[in-house]
Amino acid sequence: MSFKRRLASHICATLLTCSSAFATNLVTGNGFGFAVVSPQTAMVTRFYAHPYSFVRPDPLNPLSEGVETANFIKSLSWSDRGAQSVPADYEEDSHVIQASSGAGDGFFFMPFGLRRAALIISWEPGPATAPPSGFRVEWSRPVTSHRVAQISNTEIELLKFDGIEESLLLIPLGPKRNESAGEQQYLANRLTWALISLESDRDLEQTVREFNQWQAGLAPRALMNREITELERWRVKPAASFADERERHLWRQSEVMLRMAQSREPNRRPGRNNNGLIVASLPDGVWFTPWVRDMAYATVALARMGHRDEARAALLAYFNAQPTGKMRKQTRGADYQISVVRYFGDGSEEPFFTMEGSTNIEFDDWGLVLWVLGEYLRQYDDPTLLATPTYRGRLYESARDYIVKPLLANLDQYDHGLIVSEDTSIWEEHQKDKKHFAFSTAIAIVGLKTFAGVARREGDQATRTDVLNHITQLEQGFNAAFIRDGKLRGTMEEGVKNDIDGALLAVINFGIVTDPAVVRSTVERMALLKVASGGYRRVRSTYTDPKIFEYWYERQEFLFVDISLAEVYRSMGRNDEAAAILKRIVDKAAADHNIIPEMYVSVPCTLFPGELGDPTGARPMVGYGAGVYILDVLERARSDSKH
């Protein structure tokens, strides 16, 4: 099946499992894996062995998405009929999912205190539940081996599956109730289990010991309560006030979304260098893979919130991911460290995400990572960071030689200045449609300004002087190439698609364009991107073939654009309009388990079904969802303090 058809099928399957209101599935994760739970039925529909969708490149198909991450479960629920429609939701804005009805009470969570892909499932039947009831599971693949053993005074079961490299360890957390209720129904005879993915059976005894130490003899519900208590200790007091309780709950849930999205798998060389990477969405959003750009917004959100350890881990992940530099032929021979698109789960560069399975080159990624570096150092006094050993040497030299230098090598002369070379940029245009994008040059200016300060910090005056000279030329080139006839344009090349571009709002918010007349003109022209659902799409799509995925994708409302416009409004003193945009997003999230999606439906279709304004696209969205929401609330607080 082609990627385009598979992606379309995946989106449709994800959306059509939701209710008529198209509610988003719930996700629990701990940095080692993910589990997905239906909010309408409390059914577990996925249990992934790793915290990303594709483990590594497929050597047999180099332009494919790669080798898929193992999923053990197709469906897992309580077998009693009365429990088939149990509503589920997050408990106290956490990653713990609670389900409750007259049929009983249950919960699901992946514990952060256990450094394994481990899922805790528990069900307490109501008084009317028939005694033989129990968990009923449909495995995603046939079970090829079932072994029962006694390890560390614990009876365990070990399953192996056809076509799955990992094994699944089952640890019972309660007494046996009845015998197994059918073939391969290994979970039917207990009320509570721990399901743990094993990459190697050699880890079995060590994993059981680690689990027993983590459990510390606690009963299942006590484990759940401890998990929530530990999460509350991890949280950071918000450096912002909230308009209402809905904003506060969305902040808290978004904080957890960011934490769940970050890989905590340890680096191991050779073969895996992904510790700290952050996926663009959580499953079953189709983008649960690490994207450089989305991760940048998520990382800065973590840094500004006060989650120093997570922000530092993400920053180091950029510099330890390997191998990178795969597209040197397209970067004028310059070797580079930061992927030009995204990463496979193992941390290796994936430079070829497009619907046609061809390559992309996104130079804005490099400027964004320099921005992240500067934001982290602005927030924290971390004298050891720049000297930290990474894949290509000390972090400072890696940033200078494998981000700054390749970026400067990919600039074009324009008028009397410079602009970033043609690329596919923020909206990931196909490589055949590459252009000179305003966003890429703007972010290069932002990132290089940041790095000039870093170079001064290191006493590297020669690099600082060179960078400052290039910034001056880039600012001249930007103004000449992208501000024409008093209007800010999305590309140097003429064309209706990017003449007005939602990415220009981010350019303004980064402070690259400050002329009030140009800002006002850009905001006025945003009316050209207004959609029926009430918000804004990212560009005026020029696709004419409805069979093409992007024909429909580019016609939906993008929340990244909405939130960017709110920030611009605020900078213009149009606070009521900014507040209205944010309130609409907050209210919609409150009706959907405090989850922020990638998009809202503005043109209903097979790929993106639903009523106008329903959540759609990848969801829960991380960098472009939880991350940008938190950044906007913090920016609002900063703006309020100035006035």
Order of alpha helices (4+ residues) and beta strands (2+ residues): alpha-beta-beta-beta-beta-beta-beta-beta-beta-beta-beta-beta-beta-beta-beta-beta-alpha-alpha-alpha-alpha-alpha-beta-beta-alpha-beta-beta-alpha-alpha-beta-beta-alpha-alpha-beta-beta-alpha-alpha-alpha-alpha-beta-alpha-alpha-beta-beta-alpha
